[in-house]
C-alpha cells in the first residue's frame, strides 16, 4: 500500500515538473473595461497552466488594477494624464452619449463621436510612444525573451511592439468599426449582399434598401480607415521602413473572435480565425444569503435581473423613474444594478445594488428575464444559461448585439431614448410569458454548450500553439502577399478585356478589309 502511494506521489510530481518546464512567457497589450474582463479569464488560465504572463498597463487604466496582488505580472506605463482625469473624461463622454447625442442630428452626433475618438487617439498614441521610445522598457522586454504576444487591436500599438520585439502575436476582439480590420488587415471575405456591416443593426437577410445601406456604410467605414494615417506615420518611423497600421496588424498569427455561431450569422472566415465567445461563462454559484432570500421570496413569479454594465452610471432622473415605474408593475422581483439617486417611483418588488453576481443570478432557476444594455459579456452569460432578454442598447456594439439576439428570437429590442414605461412593461411581459423567447434562448444555450472543445480551452490552445510552433504561417492566406488590384483580379480582368477588345478590333479590321477589297471589286464588275 505504501509503495503504491509513493508511486502516485512521484507520478504527480513528475506531471507538475513537466508542466512547469513547459511554461512559456506571454506579453499582453490589453484594452480596458469589458474587454479586459474577458481577456483576464484567458490570462489567468494561462498562468494556471504554468505560463508567465506580463501585462503592459497604463497608469490611466480603469479596471486593470496593477496594485493588487496577482498571478499576473504588470509592466506599468506612466502617463502624463492621471487616472482621475481619464475617468472624468470617460464619464463625461458616456453622459453625452446617453443623454445628449440621442437628441442631436446624425451629423452632430458624428462630430461629437469624432471629437472623442481624436482625444482618445492622442492618449493611445502617447501610451504607445511611452513604450516604444522608452529604451529601459524595450530593453527589459527584449531580454525577457517572450514566446508570444496577446493583443487587443482595439487599442493600436500592440502589433508594433510585437514587430519591434520580433514576436509572433495573437489578436483578440469582438469586431472592429465596420469590420475594417478584419476585411482590410486580415483579408476576410465580406460579400455585402449578405454580410451585414457591424453597428447598422442589420441581419444576413437584407431587403434591397438594407443592402444599399450596407454598401454605402461599408464604403464610408473603408474611407474611415484612411484616418489611421497618424498611426501609419508612427509605425513607419518606429520600424524604419514605410508601412501601415493595417499591414502590421495583418501579421497576426491567429485572430480570436469573442463570439460563436450561437450569436453570429453564417459568413465566410479564414483558417486563422477562431471563435471563443462565452469563454468567461461558468456554472452558477450560490448567491449571498440575503440575495438568495430575496430571490426565493419571489415565489412562482421568479425574478428579473437588470444591469446596464459597469460603464453606465449616469441615467437621468427622468429615465430612472420611467424604468422604475415599469418594473414596479410586474409581478416578478427585480434585482437592479444601479448607483444613481434612488428613483421616486421605485416599487417594493425592486432592490438596488451597487454590484450583483450577474452570472450566478442568470444561472438561478428563478430568473425569468434579463434587462441588458447589450454588452457581449452579459449577452453570453444569458446565452450560456438560456435566459431571454430585453435590450436597452446605448452605444458602440450594443445596438448591433441586441439586433443579433432579436433576429434569433431571444430578445426584444427597445430604444432607451424613446421608450415609455408601458413599452418596457410590455416588453418584459412578452419575453417572460411568451414561450417563444425562452425556447429560442434555450436553443442558443444548447448550441453554445454543444462544442467539441470549450471556448476557454480553445483560446488557450491556439495561444500555446503559436508558442510551440513560433507562429501559424500555414494558416495565413496568400491574400496578404497580393496588391489590391491582384486580390480583386483587376489585372486579369483588364488583360481579358484587352484580349476581347483586340479580337474585336482584328475582326472589325478584317471585315473592313474584306469589304473594301471584295465589295468594291464586285461593284466594278457590275458596272462593266
Secondary structure by P-SEA (a helix, b strand, c coil): caaaaaaaaaaaaaaaaaaaaabbbbbbbccccaaaaaaaaaaaaaaaabbbbbbbccccccccccccccccccbbbbbcccaaaaaaaaaaaaaaaccccccccaaaaaaaaaaaaaaaaaaaaaaaaaccccaaaaaaaaaacccbbbbccccccaaaaaaaaccccccccccccccccccccccccccccccccccccccccccaaaaaaaaaaaaaaaaaaacaaaaaaaaaaaacccccaaaaaacccbbbbccccccccbbbbcccccccccccccccccccaaaaaaaaacccbbbbbbbcccccccccaaaaaaaaaaaaaccbbbbbbccccccccccccbbbbcccaaaaaaaccccccccccccaaaaaaaaaabbbbbbbccccaaaaaaaaaaaaccccccccccccaaaaaaaaaaaaccaaaaaaaaaaaaaaacccccaaaaaaaaaaaaaaacccccccccccccccccccaaaaaaaaaaaaaaaaaaaaaaaaaaaaaaaaaaaaaaac
